[in-house]
Amino acid sequence: MTSTSDTTPTTAVPLDQLLASVGELRTAGRWERASRLLAAAADGTPAARAPLARAAAEVALEQDWFAGTDSAGARITDAEKEFPDGDWDVAFLRLRHTYAGLLVVDGTLRFGPRGKDPQALAALRDRARELREEAPDAVRRGWAAMYLGLITDNHFADREAAPAHYAAALAAGEDGRDDLLAREALRHLGGHDHDAGDHEAAGECWRRATALGARAGTVPGTLSQQLLLAVLARDTGDEAGARALATEIARWARAIGADRLCAQATGFLAGVDPTAGPEDPEAGD
């Protein structure tokens, strides 16, 4: 790909290398830099427009989640237009965006089905099942299973059924060497251990998830995982350690523009439990 400025030197970059770089910037929480890089390549060949549009949607979706922005919907629509015959990855982005949108009721993050359209929830779960069956490989099947678990957990409050989906996602992540998928699965499996009062098992899952996230380069994801370790410290009586860790998480999250995560860490310092489950629909996660 090349830039188009008349004054800036240009250089050709293979599309796969460009997309890999954008992916690493996105994972690291460098969303603005990733977006600028994609914009600089936006005048590429027609064959490049579709994957570039998809990458832009991926960046926007993660920025929306961690920073509280609101641009992913339009970006996903743009990507869908570039794939008139459909694309699994773009369809999965749409699923993730819909999942996140349905978590907000009257401007408040809410878990469980209360106050939500039952038909919309059922359609979301059905779509996750379809994507799991249509996945072109085992890792993507694992990601679909992961979101089926999240939908089951956080929209239907079916705490008994969700862990099996997370376990399938973990197996796919481990077999496919996808550290981000394995991290996500361990994060939520640990959450179920924590809710059951098994702090040892929760700690094992959460510490491993933190290390996997760090290895994968996810700065905001690693910070969010460390917040769970702060929860565990509080639960086991180490309030000073919990507060020290949460203070740094808030500071670091603010520094990278992860405003939503910063608010969670600040809330934790004020006594809010970020692990409150679907059975308490007024609480956050």
Backbone as numpy.savetxt, mean C-alpha at the origin, in Angstrom:
# Nx Ny Nz CAx CAy CAz Cx Cy Cz
14.18 6.68 -23.61 13.33 7.86 -23.61 14.23 9.10 -23.61
13.71 10.22 -24.08 14.49 11.44 -24.12 13.68 12.60 -23.56
14.38 13.61 -23.07 13.70 14.84 -22.67 13.56 15.73 -23.90
12.72 16.80 -23.78 12.42 17.62 -24.96 12.90 19.06 -24.81
13.56 19.38 -23.72 14.02 20.75 -23.53 15.05 21.13 -24.59
14.99 22.40 -25.04 15.96 22.89 -26.01 17.30 23.23 -25.37
17.31 23.37 -24.04 18.52 23.82 -23.36 19.17 22.73 -22.51
18.45 21.67 -22.22 18.98 20.61 -21.37 19.50 19.47 -22.23
20.69 18.99 -21.99 21.19 17.84 -22.76 20.24 16.65 -22.62
20.11 15.88 -23.66 19.22 14.72 -23.65 20.02 13.44 -23.72
19.38 12.35 -23.26 20.02 11.04 -23.32 18.95 9.99 -23.47
19.26 8.95 -24.20 18.31 7.86 -24.39 18.40 6.90 -23.22
17.23 6.49 -22.71 17.15 5.53 -21.60 16.17 4.43 -22.01
16.56 3.17 -21.93 15.61 2.10 -22.25 14.38 2.17 -21.36
13.24 1.89 -21.93 11.98 2.02 -21.20 11.97 1.17 -19.94
12.48 -0.06 -20.02 12.44 -0.92 -18.84 13.28 -0.36 -17.71
14.40 0.29 -18.05 15.24 0.89 -17.02 14.56 2.13 -16.42
13.89 2.91 -17.26 13.16 4.06 -16.78 12.07 3.63 -15.80
11.29 2.62 -16.19 10.20 2.16 -15.34 10.72 1.56 -14.04
11.84 0.86 -14.11 12.44 0.30 -12.89 12.86 1.42 -11.95
13.44 2.48 -12.49 13.86 3.61 -11.66 12.66 4.31 -11.03
11.61 4.48 -11.82 10.39 5.09 -11.29 9.82 4.22 -10.17
9.85 2.91 -10.37 9.33 2.02 -9.34 10.11 2.13 -8.03
11.41 2.25 -8.14 12.23 2.37 -6.93 11.98 3.72 -6.24
11.85 4.78 -7.02 11.53 6.08 -6.44 10.16 6.05 -5.76
9.20 5.43 -6.40 7.85 5.32 -5.83 7.90 4.57 -4.50
8.58 3.45 -4.48 8.65 2.64 -3.27 9.35 3.40 -2.15
10.35 4.20 -2.51 11.10 4.95 -1.51 10.34 6.18 -0.99
9.18 6.46 -1.56 8.42 7.63 -1.14 8.84 8.90 -1.84
9.61 8.78 -2.93 10.01 9.95 -3.71 9.01 10.16 -4.85
7.76 10.43 -4.45 6.68 10.46 -5.43 6.81 11.63 -6.40
7.17 12.77 -5.92 7.29 13.93 -6.81 8.41 13.72 -7.83
9.53 13.18 -7.37 10.64 12.91 -8.29 10.22 11.88 -9.34
9.51 10.83 -8.90 9.04 9.81 -9.84 8.09 10.42 -10.87
7.21 11.30 -10.43 6.26 11.92 -11.35 6.97 12.83 -12.34
7.98 13.56 -11.87 8.72 14.43 -12.79 9.48 13.62 -13.83
10.02 12.50 -13.41 10.74 11.65 -14.35 9.78 11.11 -15.42
8.60 10.70 -15.01 7.61 10.22 -15.97 7.15 11.35 -16.90
6.97 12.54 -16.34 6.54 13.67 -17.17 7.58 14.00 -18.22
8.85 13.86 -17.87 9.92 14.16 -18.82 9.92 13.18 -19.98
9.35 12.00 -19.77 9.32 10.98 -20.81 7.95 10.87 -21.46
7.05 11.77 -21.14 5.66 11.63 -21.57 5.47 11.79 -23.07
6.46 12.31 -23.77 6.31 12.50 -25.20 6.96 11.35 -25.97
7.04 10.19 -25.37 7.68 9.04 -26.00 6.84 8.43 -27.10
7.27 7.32 -27.60 6.58 6.64 -28.70 5.23 6.12 -28.23
4.30 5.91 -29.16 2.98 5.40 -28.77 3.07 4.10 -27.96
4.02 3.25 -28.28 4.15 1.98 -27.56 4.55 2.20 -26.11
5.15 3.35 -25.81 5.58 3.64 -24.44 4.50 4.31 -23.61
3.51 4.89 -24.26 2.52 5.68 -23.51 1.77 4.83 -22.50
1.39 3.62 -22.89 0.60 2.79 -21.98 1.36 2.44 -20.70
2.56 1.87 -20.78 3.28 1.57 -19.53 3.64 2.81 -18.74
3.88 3.94 -19.41 4.16 5.18 -18.68 2.92 5.65 -17.93
1.76 5.54 -18.56 0.52 5.93 -17.89 0.24 5.02 -16.70
0.50 3.76 -16.85 0.31 2.82 -15.74 1.26 3.15 -14.59
2.50 3.45 -14.91 3.46 3.80 -13.87 3.04 5.07 -13.14
2.52 6.05 -13.88 2.06 7.29 -13.25 0.90 7.01 -12.30
0.03 6.09 -12.66 -1.08 5.73 -11.78 -0.57 5.04 -10.51
0.44 4.20 -10.65 1.02 3.52 -9.49 1.62 4.53 -8.52
2.34 5.50 -9.05 2.94 6.53 -8.21 1.85 7.31 -7.48
0.83 7.73 -8.21 -0.24 8.54 -7.61 -0.97 7.77 -6.53
-1.20 6.48 -6.74 -1.94 5.70 -5.77 -1.18 5.60 -4.44
0.11 5.37 -4.51 0.88 5.26 -3.28 1.04 6.62 -2.60
1.17 7.67 -3.39 1.24 9.00 -2.78 -0.08 9.34 -2.09
-1.19 9.02 -2.72 -2.49 9.26 -2.09 -2.57 8.55 -0.75
-2.11 7.30 -0.71 -2.25 6.49 0.51 -1.42 7.05 1.65
-0.18 7.37 1.38 0.71 7.80 2.46 0.66 9.30 2.73
0.43 10.09 1.70 0.51 11.54 1.85 -0.86 12.21 1.91
-1.92 11.46 1.61 -3.25 12.05 1.68 -3.63 12.91 0.50
-2.91 12.76 -0.63 -3.27 13.49 -1.84 -4.46 12.79 -2.51
-4.89 13.32 -3.65 -6.08 12.76 -4.30 -5.96 12.88 -5.82
-5.02 12.14 -6.38 -4.81 12.22 -7.83 -4.88 10.87 -8.52
-4.96 9.79 -7.76 -4.87 8.46 -8.37 -6.06 8.13 -9.27
-7.25 8.57 -8.89 -8.43 8.23 -9.69 -8.28 8.68 -11.13
-7.86 9.92 -11.33 -7.69 10.43 -12.69 -6.56 9.72 -13.41
-5.49 9.43 -12.70 -4.36 8.75 -13.32 -4.73 7.33 -13.74
-5.51 6.65 -12.93 -5.93 5.29 -13.29 -6.85 5.34 -14.51
-7.73 6.32 -14.56 -8.59 6.47 -15.73 -7.76 6.70 -16.99
-6.73 7.53 -16.88 -5.84 7.75 -18.03 -5.18 6.43 -18.47
-4.75 5.64 -17.50 -4.10 4.38 -17.83 -5.09 3.41 -18.48
-6.31 3.39 -17.99 -7.32 2.51 -18.58 -7.56 2.85 -20.05
-7.51 4.12 -20.38 -7.70 4.54 -21.77 -6.57 4.04 -22.67
-5.39 3.89 -22.10 -4.24 3.42 -22.89 -4.26 1.91 -23.08
-5.12 1.21 -22.34 -5.24 -0.25 -22.47 -6.69 -0.60 -22.81
-7.12 -0.29 -24.02 -8.53 -0.52 -24.37 -8.94 -1.98 -24.29
-8.01 -2.90 -24.39 -8.34 -4.32 -24.29 -8.15 -4.85 -22.87
-7.88 -3.95 -21.94 -7.72 -4.34 -20.55 -6.28 -4.69 -20.21
-5.95 -4.58 -18.95 -4.61 -4.89 -18.46 -4.76 -5.28 -16.99
-4.20 -6.42 -16.61 -4.39 -6.92 -15.25 -3.87 -5.92 -14.23
-2.70 -5.37 -14.46 -2.09 -4.48 -13.48 -2.90 -3.20 -13.30
-3.44 -2.66 -14.38 -4.28 -1.47 -14.26 -5.58 -1.82 -13.55
-6.15 -2.98 -13.84 -7.36 -3.41 -13.15 -7.11 -3.57 -11.65
-5.92 -4.04 -11.31 -5.58 -4.20 -9.89 -5.41 -2.83 -9.22
-4.86 -1.86 -9.95 -4.79 -0.50 -9.41 -6.19 0.04 -9.14
-7.11 -0.21 -10.05 -8.49 0.24 -9.85 -9.08 -0.42 -8.61
-8.83 -1.71 -8.42 -9.32 -2.41 -7.23 -8.76 -1.76 -5.96
-7.46 -1.50 -5.94 -6.84 -0.90 -4.76 -7.41 0.49 -4.48
-7.63 1.26 -5.54 -8.19 2.59 -5.37 -9.61 2.53 -4.82
-10.40 1.61 -5.34 -11.78 1.45 -4.85 -11.78 0.99 -3.41
-10.90 0.04 -3.08 -10.78 -0.45 -1.70 -10.50 0.71 -0.75
-9.52 1.55 -1.10 -9.16 2.67 -0.24 -10.30 3.67 -0.13
-10.97 3.94 -1.25 -12.06 4.90 -1.22 -13.21 4.47 -0.34
-13.51 3.18 -0.33 -14.61 2.68 0.48 -14.28 2.63 1.97
-13.01 2.82 2.31 -12.65 2.89 3.73 -13.09 4.20 4.37
-13.36 5.20 3.56 -13.71 6.52 4.09 -15.23 6.70 4.05
-15.81 6.94 5.20 -17.24 7.18 5.32 -17.44 8.51 6.04
-18.12 9.43 5.38 -18.36 10.76 5.96 -17.05 11.43 6.39
-16.02 11.23 5.54 -14.74 11.87 5.80 -13.88 11.22 6.86
-14.31 10.06 7.35 -13.59 9.38 8.42 -13.22 7.97 7.99
-12.01 7.56 8.31 -11.59 6.20 8.02 -12.40 5.25 8.89
-13.08 4.31 8.26 -13.96 3.41 9.01 -13.76 1.97 8.55
-13.63 1.07 9.52 -13.47 -0.34 9.24 -14.76 -1.09 9.53
-14.98 -2.17 8.80 -16.22 -2.90 8.92 -17.26 -2.38 7.95
-18.41 -3.02 7.86 -19.40 -2.68 6.83 -20.34 -1.55 7.19
-20.36 -1.10 8.43 -21.34 -0.11 8.86 -21.21 1.17 8.05
-22.37 1.62 7.51 -22.40 2.86 6.75 -21.93 2.75 5.32
-21.66 1.54 4.85 -21.17 1.35 3.49 -22.21 0.64 2.64
-22.14 0.87 1.35 -23.07 0.26 0.40 -22.77 -1.23 0.28
-23.69 -2.11 0.70 -23.42 -3.55 0.64 -23.15 -4.04 -0.77
-23.82 -3.47 -1.76 -23.59 -3.90 -3.14 -22.19 -3.51 -3.61
-21.73 -2.33 -3.21 -20.38 -1.90 -3.59 -19.34 -2.81 -2.95
-19.55 -3.19 -1.70 -18.62 -4.09 -1.03 -18.61 -5.46 -1.68
-19.78 -5.97 -2.01 -19.86 -7.29 -2.65 -19.18 -7.27 -4.01
-19.39 -6.17 -4.77 -18.76 -6.06 -6.08 -17.24 -6.00 -5.95
-16.76 -5.31 -4.92 -15.32 -5.21 -4.70 -14.73 -6.59 -4.39
-15.40 -7.33 -3.53 -14.90 -8.67 -3.18 -14.93 -9.59 -4.40
-16.00 -9.51 -5.18 -16.09 -10.34 -6.39 -14.97 -10.00 -7.37
-14.67 -8.71 -7.48 -13.61 -8.30 -8.41 -12.26 -8.81 -7.94
-12.00 -8.79 -6.65 -10.75 -9.34 -6.13 -10.64 -10.82 -6.43
-11.72 -11.54 -6.30 -11.71 -12.97 -6.63 -11.43 -13.18 -8.12
-12.05 -12.35 -8.97 -11.81 -12.47 -10.41 -10.35 -12.22 -10.74
-9.78 -11.19 -10.15 -8.38 -10.87 -10.44 -7.45 -11.97 -9.92
-7.82 -12.59 -8.83 -7.01 -13.71 -8.35 -7.03 -14.86 -9.36
-8.17 -15.13 -9.91 -8.28 -16.22 -10.88 -7.64 -15.87 -12.22
-7.66 -14.59 -12.59 -7.15 -14.15 -13.88 -5.67 -13.77 -13.85
-5.06 -13.81 -12.68 -3.68 -13.34 -12.54 -2.74 -14.09 -13.48
-1.85 -13.37 -14.16 -0.96 -14.02 -15.13 0.22 -14.77 -14.51
0.43 -14.63 -13.21 1.52 -15.35 -12.56 1.22 -15.49 -11.07
2.05 -16.26 -10.38 1.79 -16.58 -8.98 1.92 -15.36 -8.07
2.86 -14.46 -8.37 3.03 -13.29 -7.52 1.81 -12.37 -7.63
1.34 -12.13 -8.83 0.14 -11.31 -8.98 -1.06 -11.99 -8.32
-1.13 -13.31 -8.43 -2.20 -14.03 -7.74 -2.10 -13.80 -6.23
-0.87 -13.75 -5.73 -0.66 -13.46 -4.32 -1.12 -12.06 -3.93
-0.86 -11.09 -4.80 -1.32 -9.73 -4.51 -2.84 -9.65 -4.50
-3.48 -10.35 -5.42 -4.94 -10.37 -5.41 -5.46 -11.03 -4.14
-4.80 -12.11 -3.70 -5.18 -12.76 -2.45 -4.99 -11.81 -1.28
-3.92 -11.02 -1.32 -3.66 -10.06 -0.24 -4.83 -9.09 -0.13
-5.28 -8.56 -1.24 -6.37 -7.59 -1.19 -7.71 -8.25 -0.90
-7.86 -9.50 -1.29 -9.06 -10.21 -0.89 -9.09 -10.33 0.63
-7.93 -10.57 1.23 -7.86 -10.60 2.68 -8.18 -9.25 3.30
-7.63 -8.18 2.75 -7.89 -6.85 3.28 -9.37 -6.49 3.17
-9.97 -6.83 2.05 -11.41 -6.56 1.87 -12.22 -7.36 2.87
-11.86 -8.62 3.05 -12.56 -9.49 3.99 -12.43 -8.96 5.41
-11.23 -8.50 5.75 -10.93 -7.98 7.08 -11.58 -6.62 7.31
-11.25 -5.68 6.45 -11.51 -4.27 6.76 -12.83 -3.73 6.23
-13.46 -4.46 5.32 -14.78 -4.04 4.86 -15.89 -4.96 5.36
-15.61 -6.25 5.48 -16.62 -7.20 5.94 -16.45 -7.60 7.40
-15.31 -7.23 8.00 -15.03 -7.54 9.41 -15.10 -9.04 9.67
-14.71 -9.83 8.67 -14.68 -11.29 8.84 -13.27 -11.69 9.27
-13.02 -11.60 10.55 -11.68 -11.82 11.07 -11.26 -13.28 11.01
-12.20 -14.19 10.89 -11.86 -15.61 10.81 -11.37 -15.99 9.42
-11.95 -15.38 8.38 -11.64 -15.78 7.01 -10.40 -15.10 6.44
-10.08 -13.91 6.92 -9.00 -13.12 6.30 -7.62 -13.77 6.37
-7.21 -14.37 7.50 -5.83 -14.87 7.59 -5.44 -15.88 6.52
-6.38 -16.68 6.05 -6.05 -17.66 5.01 -5.61 -16.95 3.72
-6.23 -15.83 3.43 -5.82 -15.05 2.25 -4.43 -14.47 2.45
-4.16 -13.98 3.65 -2.83 -13.44 3.94 -1.77 -14.53 3.86
-2.11 -15.72 4.33 -1.14 -16.82 4.27 -0.83 -17.18 2.82
-1.84 -17.16 1.96 -1.60 -17.43 0.54 -0.72 -16.34 -0.07
-0.95 -15.10 0.34 -0.13 -14.00 -0.16 1.31 -14.14 0.32
1.49 -14.55 1.56 2.84 -14.72 2.10 3.59 -15.81 1.34
2.92 -16.93 1.07 3.56 -18.01 0.33 3.97 -17.55 -1.07
3.09 -16.79 -1.72 3.41 -16.29 -3.06 4.58 -15.30 -3.01
4.60 -14.46 -1.99 5.67 -13.49 -1.86 7.01 -14.16 -1.59
7.00 -15.17 -0.75 8.24 -15.88 -0.45 8.72 -16.68 -1.65
7.82 -17.40 -2.29 8.21 -18.21 -3.45 8.67 -17.34 -4.61
8.01 -16.19 -4.78 8.34 -15.31 -5.90 9.36 -14.25 -5.58
9.90 -14.29 -4.36 10.90 -13.32 -3.90 10.40 -11.89 -4.05
9.15 -11.69 -3.71 8.57 -10.35 -3.70 8.52 -9.90 -2.24
9.53 -9.15 -1.81 9.61 -8.75 -0.41 8.46 -7.85 0.00
7.97 -7.02 -0.91 6.87 -6.13 -0.56 5.59 -6.91 -0.29
5.33 -7.94 -1.08 4.15 -8.76 -0.85 4.28 -9.54 0.45
5.44 -10.14 0.68 5.65 -10.88 1.93 5.52 -9.95 3.13
6.08 -8.75 3.01 5.97 -7.78 4.10 4.52 -7.45 4.41
3.75 -7.20 3.36 2.35 -6.84 3.56 1.58 -7.96 4.24
1.83 -9.19 3.81 1.14 -10.33 4.41 1.54 -10.50 5.88
2.82 -10.40 6.18 3.28 -10.55 7.56 2.73 -9.43 8.44
2.62 -8.25 7.91 2.07 -7.12 8.65 0.68 -7.45 9.18
-0.14 -8.04 8.31 -1.52 -8.30 8.69 -1.69 -9.62 9.43
-0.87 -10.60 9.15 -0.89 -11.81 9.96 -0.47 -11.47 11.40
0.54 -10.62 11.52 0.95 -10.17 12.85 -0.16 -9.40 13.55
-0.94 -8.65 12.78 -2.06 -7.93 13.36 -3.08 -8.87 13.99
-3.32 -9.99 13.35 -4.25 -10.96 13.91 -3.66 -11.61 15.17
-2.36 -11.90 15.14 -1.71 -12.42 16.35 -1.82 -11.42 17.49
-1.60 -10.16 17.17 -1.68 -9.11 18.18 -3.08 -9.02 18.77
-4.09 -9.07 17.91 -5.47 -8.98 18.39 -5.83 -10.17 19.27
-5.17 -11.31 19.01 -5.42 -12.51 19.83 -4.61 -12.49 21.13
-3.81 -11.46 21.32 -3.02 -11.35 22.53 -1.70 -12.09 22.50
-1.32 -12.59 21.32 -0.05 -13.31 21.19 1.03 -12.33 20.77
1.61 -11.64 21.74 2.59 -10.60 21.43 3.87 -11.18 20.85
4.23 -12.37 21.28 5.46 -12.97 20.76 5.34 -13.25 19.26
4.22 -13.87 18.86 4.02 -14.16 17.44 3.87 -12.87 16.63
3.15 -11.90 17.19 3.00 -10.62 16.49 4.35 -9.96 16.29
5.17 -9.98 17.33 6.49 -9.37 17.22 7.35 -10.04 16.17
7.27 -11.37 16.11 8.05 -12.09 15.11 7.62 -11.68 13.69
6.31 -11.62 13.46 5.81 -11.21 12.14 6.21 -9.77 11.84
6.01 -8.90 12.80 6.22 -7.48 12.55 7.70 -7.14 12.38
8.57 -7.78 13.15 10.00 -7.50 12.97 10.48 -8.02 11.62
9.99 -9.16 11.22 10.37 -9.68 9.90 9.83 -8.79 8.79
8.60 -8.33 8.95 8.01 -7.44 7.95 8.81 -6.14 7.84
9.27 -5.63 8.97 10.07 -4.40 8.95 11.35 -4.60 8.17
12.02 -5.73 8.40 13.27 -6.01 7.70 13.03 -6.20 6.20
11.96 -6.88 5.83 11.66 -7.08 4.41 11.36 -5.76 3.73
10.60 -4.90 4.41 10.30 -3.60 3.84 11.55 -2.78 3.63
12.46 -2.82 4.61 13.72 -2.09 4.46 14.53 -2.63 3.29
14.57 -3.94 3.17 15.33 -4.54 2.07 14.73 -4.17 0.70
13.42 -4.03 0.67 12.75 -3.66 -0.58 12.84 -2.17 -0.87
13.31 -1.38 0.10 13.48 0.05 -0.12 12.26 0.90 0.14
11.26 0.36 0.83 10.06 1.15 1.08 10.24 1.98 2.34
10.55 3.24 2.17 10.76 4.12 3.32 9.46 4.35 4.08
8.38 4.80 3.44 7.14 4.99 4.21 6.59 3.68 4.75
6.74 2.60 4.00 6.25 1.31 4.48 7.02 0.82 5.69
8.32 1.06 5.72 9.12 0.66 6.86 8.77 1.51 8.08
8.52 2.79 7.88 8.11 3.63 9.00 6.76 3.18 9.55
5.83 2.85 8.66 4.52 2.40 9.13 4.64 1.09 9.90
5.58 0.25 9.46 5.79 -1.00 10.16 6.43 -0.78 11.53
7.33 0.19 11.62 7.94 0.51 12.90 6.91 1.04 13.88
5.86 1.69 13.37 4.81 2.15 14.27 4.14 0.97 14.96
4.02 -0.15 14.26 3.47 -1.34 14.90 4.40 -1.88 15.98
5.69 -1.73 15.76 6.64 -2.14 16.80 6.52 -1.22 18.02
6.18 0.05 17.77 5.92 0.95 18.90 4.68 0.50 19.66
3.66 0.06 18.94 2.46 -0.48 19.58 2.84 -1.66 20.47
3.67 -2.54 19.94 4.07 -3.72 20.69 4.86 -3.32 21.95
5.72 -2.33 21.81 6.48 -1.85 22.97 5.53 -1.34 24.05
4.52 -0.58 23.65 3.54 -0.07 24.62 2.79 -1.22 25.27
2.39 -2.19 24.47 1.62 -3.32 25.00 2.41 -4.14 26.01
3.73 -4.18 25.84 4.56 -4.99 26.73 5.19 -4.16 27.85
4.69 -2.93 28.02 5.10 -2.12 29.16 6.23 -1.16 28.93
6.76 -1.09 27.73 7.88 -0.19 27.45 7.34 1.11 26.86
6.67 1.90 27.70 6.06 3.13 27.21 7.11 4.14 26.75
8.23 4.21 27.45 9.28 5.16 27.05 9.83 4.80 25.67
10.08 3.51 25.45 10.56 3.08 24.14 9.53 3.32 23.06
8.26 3.06 23.37 7.19 3.27 22.40 7.12 4.74 21.98
7.20 5.63 22.95 7.09 7.05 22.64 8.32 7.56 21.89
9.49 7.06 22.26 10.69 7.49 21.56 10.64 7.08 20.09
10.20 5.85 19.83 10.13 5.37 18.45 9.06 6.13 17.67
7.89 6.32 18.27 6.81 7.02 17.58 7.17 8.48 17.29
7.92 9.10 18.20 8.35 10.48 17.98 9.22 10.58 16.73
10.14 9.65 16.59 11.00 9.66 15.41 10.23 9.32 14.15
9.29 8.38 14.24 8.47 8.03 13.07 7.71 9.26 12.60
7.12 10.00 13.52 6.39 11.22 13.15 7.33 12.22 12.49
8.52 12.37 13.05 9.49 13.32 12.50 9.90 12.92 11.08
10.22 11.63 10.91 10.67 11.16 9.60 9.54 11.20 8.57
8.33 10.80 8.99 7.19 10.81 8.07 6.90 12.23 7.60
6.98 13.18 8.52 6.76 14.58 8.15 7.82 15.05 7.16
9.05 14.59 7.36 10.16 15.02 6.50 10.01 14.54 5.06
9.40 13.37 4.86 9.24 12.84 3.50 7.87 13.15 2.91
7.05 13.88 3.64 5.74 14.25 3.12 4.68 13.18 3.28
4.92 12.19 4.14 3.93 11.15 4.40 2.99 11.63 5.51
2.14 12.59 5.17 1.34 13.28 6.18 0.38 12.36 6.90
-0.18 11.41 6.18 -1.13 10.50 6.82 -0.42 9.64 7.87
0.74 9.16 7.53 1.52 8.36 8.48 1.97 9.22 9.66
2.36 10.45 9.40 2.73 11.36 10.47 1.57 11.54 11.44
0.36 11.69 10.91 -0.82 11.86 11.76 -1.06 10.61 12.60
-0.83 9.43 12.04 -1.00 8.20 12.81 -0.02 8.13 13.96
1.24 8.49 13.68 2.26 8.46 14.74 1.95 9.49 15.82
1.50 10.67 15.40 1.14 11.71 16.36 -0.06 11.27 17.19
-1.02 10.61 16.55 -2.16 10.09 17.27 -1.75 9.04 18.30
-0.80 8.19 17.91 -0.31 7.19 18.84 0.29 7.84 20.08
1.04 8.91 19.89 1.63 9.63 21.01 0.56 10.22 21.92
-0.61 10.51 21.33 -1.72 11.05 22.12 -2.58 9.95 22.73
-2.21 8.69 22.48 -2.93 7.59 23.11 -3.85 6.81 22.20
-3.89 7.16 20.91 -4.76 6.44 19.97 -4.10 5.12 19.58
-4.88 4.06 19.53 -4.37 2.74 19.14 -4.52 2.59 17.63
-3.43 2.59 16.86 -3.54 2.48 15.40 -3.88 1.07 14.92
-3.98 0.11 15.84 -4.30 -1.26 15.44 -5.75 -1.63 15.75
-6.56 -0.65 16.17 -7.95 -0.95 16.47 -8.61 -1.57 15.25
-9.28 -2.66 15.44 -9.80 -3.46 14.32 -11.18 -3.07 13.87
-11.74 -3.82 12.92 -13.05 -3.53 12.36 -14.17 -3.53 13.38
-13.96 -4.23 14.51 -15.02 -4.27 15.50 -15.24 -2.90 16.15
-14.30 -1.97 15.94 -14.44 -0.60 16.44 -14.41 0.33 15.24
-15.54 0.54 14.55 -15.53 1.25 13.28 -15.18 2.72 13.40
-15.12 3.27 14.60 -14.77 4.67 14.73 -13.27 4.87 14.85
-12.51 3.76 14.99 -11.07 3.89 15.22 -10.32 3.80 13.92
-9.06 4.21 13.94 -8.19 4.14 12.76 -7.35 2.91 12.76
-6.55 2.76 11.65 -5.65 1.60 11.54 -4.29 2.08 11.11
